[in-house]
């Protein structure tokens, strides 16, 4: 079963979409099957996501969730995203 991952930003179309693509590339390198969805911070994040990726600017807007929240400092840094996902999904 694929891991469910959300990428979050303020509007759900810019930063979260870039982060979604970076996360997909990182997951492919790690050999992890995952469904990655970009969304906005206002979206109901209580769905089935196991991991939420967000920037430090949007992490406070996430609210309560059972998902593991990972803060990404540089959304285009494939090595950062890969390392943080590897730690989270190990």
Buried (B, 14 or more C-beta within 10 A) or exposed (E): EEBBBBBBBBBBEEBBBBBBBBBBEBBEBBEBEBBBBBBBBEBEBEEEBBBBBBBEEBBEBBEEBEBBBBEBEEBEBBEBBBEBBBEBBE
